[in-house]
Every structure is written in C-alpha cells, then in structure tokens.
C-alpha cells in the first residue's frame, strides 16, 4: 500500500492545525510522526483513518481517492494510547470484534474468525490470556490485545496514536522492540504518532518531524539527528545551546569558541547561530575566554557544567572521569564543540566581535 498526502489543510476555528501537508508513504514502510503537542500529528492520523476531514488537500491510497471512501470501508487498523478495549468482552472477543461486525457479505465464517483469533493470540504471545477480561491485564498486555484487534481485519494501513504513552519506561522499551518485530513479520504499512524521539528513532524507517501544522523534515533517524533542517528541528532534538556567531569563510567565530573541529559550511558570511547539544561541548581552560563556570553537578556518569558569559547561560555535559585535573567553579573556559549545526541569519542578537583565531598553516 502506498499513500500520498498532498497540500492538506485543516483549521479548528481560528487555529490552523495542518498548513499544507505533503507526504508520501511507501508500501510496507513504518513511519513515525514526531513532534510536540499541537503540531498536528494526531489530526493527520485521524484524517487518514477517516475520523476527521480536511478543509483542503487530497489523500490517495494505491491511486484511490480515500476522501471519497467511508471510514468503515478504508480497512485501517487504529490503536489508541489508552487501548479502548471493550471491558465487558474477554480478550478473544475483543480481538474478534472487527471481524464479527463486518457486513454479512464480507464477514468470514465463525470457524475462520476463531482460527484467526488463535493465530493472533499466538503471534502476539498472549495465547494464555484469551479468556481474561481487560481489567485483569497489565498495560502492556492490553496494548497487545489492542494491536491484535487492529491486525485482525487485515488492515491496509495500521495507525497508532501514542501507543505506548500510558506505559512506564521499561515496558515501553520492550514493546517498541516487539512492535518492530511484528511490523517486519506482517509487512503492514504503519504510521504511528509519538512525541518521544527515542521511540521514533528506534522504531521507524523514516521519521516525519512536525511543528505548528507543518512538516519540518523527513528522513532517517541519523539524517535528522545529524543534519536538522531548521532551528525548530535542532531545538526539538536537544540542541539547547544557541550561540550567536559570525560566519567567515564557512567557519563560525565568537569569543570563547574554538570551532576548529566543526566542518566548514558553504554558507554566506554574516551573523548566524550555532546550535549545540550539551554533550557535544568540550571545555578547555582559557583565562581569556568570557565563559566562566558557575556551577558543577554530578549524575554519577556525567558532570553537568553551567556556564555564563557574553550575556548567555549555557550547559555542557562531560564524562565525570575525564582528565586528571578537573575543572572548578570560577574557571574560565573555551568551548570546543565536536559537532554542531549552523543556521545563517538566525542569531537573536549580534555577538561581540570575535577573538581572532590563529591562522592555519598550509604545507
């Protein structure tokens, strides 16, 4: 199954929830819609399921206009965050529900329905739970039942809305691996919504980063993490240090910054912002640097170092055992990042004049 979303718009009152969404989903692909609350992820998922309607745009599945197809005829399997199981039905009956309510001309015989339920109970590793009620199950077990119910109808596309959001961290990790295994074995085209970066990156073939009703970037986990396409994506993925810089010949310059480990960028000279993750910043003593250590805390494995200088406050994370001569509160340090993302024209204010770097010697 292939899907194409084109120029999709959706508004609730004065709020634009989707602002021209264009997305292609490949056959058998597992796609994550990743973004903060209010970015439009769930609204897009509901439109695909037929539970909501766009104000403009198109939705095509295998060349068919799905906006002309009723929700009950789209054969989508939908898994909700809070399971939405029928409490008065046992596990077997919950899984069989979608098959039992099919129109008579499409409904399988009772024996085939029972066989399908047995197959799914085994496949989902919950065969011993078939006779229980949802209230007798753990959260992880309920989510497996919800997935079984969605898979029973042989969906064209499987849609999951924050499927593990109600579970604790350890169970979420186990179910993520399990869901990826289920996807690989079934080959069902799957789209799931999450605000959890780790979940999206571990599970998905491609990640769609959404913000304020727009798609900011589409790519693999490595592509998005290493090369965010916009300041929004950089911030969302943990680049919480924003350092005003000046670009000269593709190199970022600012007082207290040693950018020699960063690749030169083919960008125009001028004001810009260097986005850094705290773990990407190494610190070296430098009495001439404007950055001064104001606080050091330990998490056991890491030292979190708070710095101030040039009118900004920032944080670096260092391995606790690094170096025999640890840094101290009050030390002046130079920032030496080993990775970073630069966006020209994004500086919120012009930085002070940069300290000239030593000229490189070419042989």
C-alpha positions as CSV (number, residue, x, y, z in Angstrom):
1,X,0.0,0.0,0.0
2,X,1.3,3.4,-1.0
3,X,-0.1,6.7,0.3
4,X,0.1,10.2,-0.9
5,X,-1.0,13.3,1.1
6,X,-1.0,16.5,-0.9
7,X,-1.5,20.1,0.2
8,X,-3.6,19.1,3.2
9,X,-5.1,21.9,5.3
10,X,-7.2,21.7,8.5
11,X,-8.5,24.5,10.7
12,X,-10.3,24.4,14.0
13,X,-11.9,27.8,14.4
14,X,-9.1,30.4,14.1
15,X,-6.3,27.8,14.6
16,X,-4.6,26.3,11.6
17,X,-3.8,22.7,12.7
18,X,-2.5,21.5,9.3
19,X,-0.8,24.0,7.0
20,X,-0.2,22.3,3.6
21,X,1.0,18.8,4.4
22,X,2.7,16.9,1.6
23,X,3.8,13.3,2.5
24,X,4.4,10.1,0.6
25,X,4.4,6.8,2.4
26,X,5.9,3.7,0.8
27,X,4.5,0.2,0.7
28,X,5.4,-1.7,3.9
29,X,7.1,1.3,5.5
30,X,6.9,2.2,9.2
31,X,6.6,5.9,9.5
32,X,6.8,8.0,12.7
33,X,5.0,11.3,13.0
34,X,7.2,13.1,15.6
35,X,6.6,16.4,17.2
36,X,5.4,18.4,20.3
37,X,1.8,18.6,21.4
38,X,-0.2,20.8,19.0
39,X,1.9,20.1,15.9
40,X,-0.9,18.4,14.0
41,X,0.3,14.7,14.3
42,X,-2.9,13.2,15.6
43,X,-5.2,15.3,13.4
44,X,-3.3,14.0,10.3
45,X,-3.6,10.4,11.6
46,X,-7.4,10.8,12.2
47,X,-7.9,12.2,8.7
48,X,-6.1,9.1,7.3
49,X,-8.4,6.9,9.4
50,X,-11.5,8.8,8.2
51,X,-12.3,10.0,11.7
52,X,-11.8,13.7,10.7
53,X,-11.9,15.7,7.4
54,X,-9.5,18.2,5.9
55,X,-10.6,21.6,4.7
56,X,-8.4,21.3,1.6
57,X,-6.0,18.8,0.0
58,X,-6.1,15.2,-1.1
59,X,-5.4,11.7,0.3
60,X,-4.7,8.9,-2.1
61,X,-4.0,5.3,-1.3
62,X,-2.9,3.0,-4.1
63,X,-4.2,5.6,-6.5
64,X,-7.7,5.7,-4.9
65,X,-9.1,8.9,-3.5
66,X,-9.6,8.0,0.1
67,X,-11.5,11.2,0.9
68,X,-14.4,9.6,-1.1
69,X,-14.1,6.3,0.9
70,X,-16.1,5.9,4.2
71,X,-14.0,5.3,7.3
72,X,-15.5,1.8,7.7
73,X,-14.5,0.9,4.2
74,X,-10.9,2.1,4.4
75,X,-9.7,-1.0,6.3
76,X,-7.5,0.9,8.7
77,X,-6.4,-0.6,12.0
78,X,-6.3,2.0,14.7
79,X,-4.5,1.6,18.1
80,X,-5.1,4.3,20.7
81,X,-2.9,5.3,23.6
82,X,-5.5,4.2,26.2
83,X,-6.3,0.8,24.5
84,X,-10.1,1.5,24.0
85,X,-10.8,-2.2,24.7
86,X,-14.4,-3.3,25.5
87,X,-14.3,-4.0,29.3
88,X,-17.3,-6.4,29.1
89,X,-15.6,-8.6,26.5
90,X,-12.9,-11.2,27.0
91,X,-9.6,-10.9,25.1
92,X,-10.7,-13.3,22.4
93,X,-13.9,-11.3,21.8
94,X,-12.0,-8.0,21.7
95,X,-9.7,-9.3,19.0
96,X,-12.5,-10.8,17.0
97,X,-14.7,-7.7,17.2
98,X,-13.7,-6.1,13.9
99,X,-14.4,-9.3,12.0
100,X,-17.7,-10.0,13.8
101,X,-19.2,-6.6,12.8
102,X,-18.2,-6.8,9.1
103,X,-21.2,-6.8,6.7
104,X,-22.5,-10.3,6.1
105,X,-21.2,-10.4,2.5
106,X,-17.6,-9.8,3.8
107,X,-17.7,-11.5,7.2
108,X,-15.7,-14.7,7.5
109,X,-17.4,-17.8,8.8
110,X,-17.3,-18.2,12.6
111,X,-14.7,-21.0,12.3
112,X,-12.3,-18.8,10.3
113,X,-12.8,-16.0,12.8
114,X,-11.9,-18.3,15.7
115,X,-8.8,-19.6,13.8
116,X,-7.7,-16.0,13.1
117,X,-8.0,-15.1,16.7
118,X,-6.0,-18.2,17.7
119,X,-3.3,-17.2,15.2
120,X,-3.1,-13.7,16.5
121,X,-3.0,-14.8,20.2
122,X,0.0,-17.0,19.4
123,X,1.7,-14.4,17.2
124,X,1.3,-11.7,19.8
125,X,2.5,-14.0,22.6
126,X,-0.7,-13.7,24.7
127,X,-2.3,-17.1,24.0
128,X,-2.7,-17.7,27.7
129,X,-4.8,-14.5,28.1
130,X,-7.6,-15.3,25.7
131,X,-10.2,-16.0,28.4
132,X,-9.4,-12.9,30.6
133,X,-11.1,-9.5,30.7
134,X,-9.2,-6.3,30.1
135,X,-9.3,-5.4,33.8
136,X,-7.3,-8.5,34.5
137,X,-4.4,-7.5,32.2
138,X,-1.3,-5.3,32.6
139,X,-1.0,-2.2,30.5
140,X,1.5,-3.9,28.1
141,X,-0.8,-6.9,27.7
142,X,-3.8,-4.6,27.0
143,X,-1.8,-2.8,24.3
144,X,-1.0,-6.2,22.7
145,X,-4.7,-7.0,22.6
146,X,-5.5,-3.6,21.1
147,X,-2.9,-4.3,18.4
148,X,-4.3,-7.8,17.8
149,X,-7.8,-6.3,17.3
150,X,-6.4,-3.8,14.8
151,X,-4.5,-6.6,12.9
152,X,-7.4,-9.0,12.8
153,X,-9.1,-7.2,9.9
154,X,-6.0,-7.4,7.7
155,X,-5.7,-3.6,7.5
156,X,-4.3,-1.8,4.5
157,X,-2.6,0.6,6.9
158,X,-2.0,0.3,10.7
159,X,-2.4,3.6,12.6
160,X,-1.1,4.0,16.1
161,X,-1.7,7.2,18.2
162,X,0.9,7.4,21.1
163,X,0.6,3.6,21.5
164,X,2.9,3.4,24.5
165,X,2.3,6.7,26.1
166,X,0.4,5.2,29.1
167,X,3.1,2.7,30.0
168,X,6.2,3.0,32.1
169,X,9.6,3.4,30.6
170,X,10.8,-0.2,30.9
171,X,7.6,-1.7,29.3
172,X,7.8,0.9,26.5
173,X,11.3,-0.2,25.6
174,X,10.3,-3.8,25.5
175,X,7.1,-3.1,23.4
176,X,9.0,-0.9,21.0
177,X,11.3,-3.8,20.0
178,X,8.3,-6.2,19.9
179,X,6.3,-3.8,17.7
180,X,9.2,-3.5,15.2
181,X,9.4,-7.3,15.1
182,X,5.6,-7.5,14.5
183,X,5.9,-5.0,11.7
184,X,8.7,-6.8,10.0
185,X,6.8,-10.1,10.1
186,X,3.5,-8.7,8.8
187,X,4.8,-6.1,6.4
188,X,1.8,-3.9,7.1
189,X,2.3,-0.2,6.2
190,X,2.3,1.5,9.6
191,X,2.1,5.1,10.7
192,X,2.5,6.0,14.4
193,X,2.3,9.2,16.3
194,X,4.8,10.0,19.1
195,X,6.4,12.9,20.9
196,X,9.2,10.6,22.1
197,X,12.4,11.0,20.0
198,X,14.0,7.7,21.2
199,X,10.8,5.8,20.3
200,X,10.6,7.4,16.8
201,X,14.3,6.8,16.0
202,X,14.3,3.2,17.3
203,X,11.2,2.1,15.5
204,X,10.7,4.0,12.3
205,X,12.1,3.5,8.8
206,X,11.6,7.3,8.3
207,X,10.7,10.0,10.8
208,X,8.4,12.9,9.9
209,X,9.2,15.9,12.2
210,X,6.1,18.1,12.6
211,X,5.8,21.6,14.1
212,X,2.9,24.0,14.2
213,X,1.0,22.2,11.5
214,X,3.9,21.9,9.1
215,X,6.3,19.1,8.2
216,X,9.8,20.4,9.1
217,X,11.8,17.5,7.9
218,X,11.5,13.9,6.7
219,X,14.4,11.4,6.9
220,X,16.0,8.5,8.7
221,X,17.0,8.9,12.3
222,X,20.6,9.5,11.5
223,X,19.8,12.1,8.8
224,X,17.6,14.1,11.1
225,X,19.8,13.9,14.2
226,X,23.0,14.8,12.4
227,X,21.6,17.3,9.9
228,X,18.4,19.0,11.2
229,X,16.8,21.1,8.5
230,X,15.7,24.1,10.7
231,X,16.3,25.7,14.1
232,X,12.9,24.2,15.2
233,X,14.2,20.6,14.5
234,X,17.6,21.4,16.1
235,X,15.9,22.6,19.3
236,X,13.4,19.8,19.4
237,X,16.2,17.2,19.1
238,X,18.1,18.6,22.1
239,X,20.3,21.4,20.7
240,X,19.6,23.6,23.7
241,X,22.7,25.7,23.4
242,X,22.3,28.6,20.9
243,X,25.5,30.6,20.5
244,X,25.4,33.7,18.4
245,X,28.4,33.6,16.0
246,X,29.8,35.3,12.9
247,X,30.4,33.2,9.8
248,X,33.6,33.9,8.0
249,X,34.7,31.6,5.1
250,X,32.4,28.9,6.3
251,X,33.8,28.9,9.8
252,X,31.9,30.0,13.0
253,X,33.7,32.6,15.2
254,X,32.8,34.0,18.6
255,X,34.6,35.0,21.8
256,X,35.5,31.8,23.8
257,X,34.7,29.5,20.9
258,X,37.1,27.1,19.2
259,X,35.2,25.8,16.2
260,X,38.2,24.1,14.6
261,X,36.6,20.6,14.9
262,X,33.5,21.7,13.0
263,X,33.3,21.2,9.3
264,X,33.3,24.3,7.2
265,X,29.9,25.2,5.9
266,X,29.1,26.5,2.4
267,X,27.2,29.4,3.8
268,X,27.4,33.2,3.3
269,X,29.4,35.3,5.7
270,X,27.5,37.2,8.4
271,X,25.5,36.7,11.6
272,X,24.3,33.2,12.4
273,X,23.6,30.9,15.3
274,X,25.5,27.8,16.2
275,X,23.2,25.1,17.8
276,X,24.9,22.7,20.1
277,X,23.8,19.8,22.3
278,X,25.4,19.9,25.8
279,X,27.1,16.6,25.3
280,X,28.9,17.9,22.2
281,X,30.8,20.6,24.0
282,X,34.3,20.0,25.4
283,X,35.7,22.6,27.8
284,X,39.3,23.8,28.0
285,X,40.8,26.3,30.5
286,X,41.4,29.7,29.0
287,X,41.7,32.7,31.2
288,X,41.0,35.0,28.1
289,X,37.6,33.4,27.5
290,X,34.4,35.2,28.6
291,X,32.8,31.9,29.7
292,X,33.1,31.2,33.4
293,X,31.9,28.1,35.3
294,X,29.2,29.0,37.7
295,X,28.0,25.5,38.9
296,X,29.1,21.9,38.5
297,X,26.7,19.0,39.4
298,X,27.3,15.2,39.0
299,X,24.9,12.5,37.9
300,X,27.4,9.8,38.5
301,X,28.4,9.2,35.0
302,X,28.3,12.8,33.9
303,X,29.3,16.2,35.1
304,X,26.8,19.0,34.2
305,X,28.7,22.3,34.0
306,X,26.7,25.6,33.9
307,X,28.5,28.5,32.3
308,X,27.8,32.2,31.8
309,X,29.4,34.7,29.6
310,X,28.7,37.1,26.6
311,X,25.2,37.6,28.0
312,X,24.1,34.0,27.8
313,X,23.9,31.0,30.1
314,X,24.6,27.5,28.8
315,X,25.2,23.9,29.9
316,X,27.8,21.4,28.9
317,X,27.9,17.7,29.8
318,X,31.2,16.0,30.4
319,X,32.2,12.4,31.3
320,X,32.9,12.5,35.1
321,X,36.2,10.7,34.8
322,X,37.6,13.0,32.0
323,X,41.1,14.4,32.8
324,X,43.2,14.2,35.9
325,X,42.8,17.9,36.7
326,X,39.1,18.6,36.9
327,X,37.5,22.0,36.2
328,X,36.4,24.1,39.2
329,X,33.7,26.7,39.7
330,X,35.1,30.1,38.7
331,X,37.4,28.7,36.0
332,X,37.3,30.5,32.6
333,X,36.9,28.0,29.8
334,X,36.9,27.9,26.0
335,X,34.1,26.0,24.2
336,X,35.4,23.3,21.8
337,X,32.4,21.5,20.2
338,X,32.9,18.4,18.2
339,X,29.6,18.7,16.4
340,X,27.1,21.5,15.7
341,X,24.5,22.9,13.4
342,X,24.7,26.4,11.9
343,X,21.8,28.4,10.6
344,X,22.6,31.7,9.0
345,X,20.5,34.8,9.9
346,X,19.1,33.0,12.9
347,X,21.0,35.0,15.5
348,X,18.8,36.7,18.0
349,X,21.4,39.3,18.6
350,X,24.8,40.1,17.1
351,X,27.6,38.6,19.1
352,X,30.6,40.7,20.3
353,X,33.5,40.9,17.9
354,X,35.1,37.5,17.7
355,X,38.5,36.8,19.1
356,X,40.8,36.2,16.1
357,X,41.8,32.6,15.7
358,X,45.4,31.6,14.8
359,X,46.0,31.4,11.1
360,X,46.1,27.8,9.8
361,X,49.4,26.8,8.3
362,X,49.2,25.1,4.9
363,X,52.1,23.0,3.7
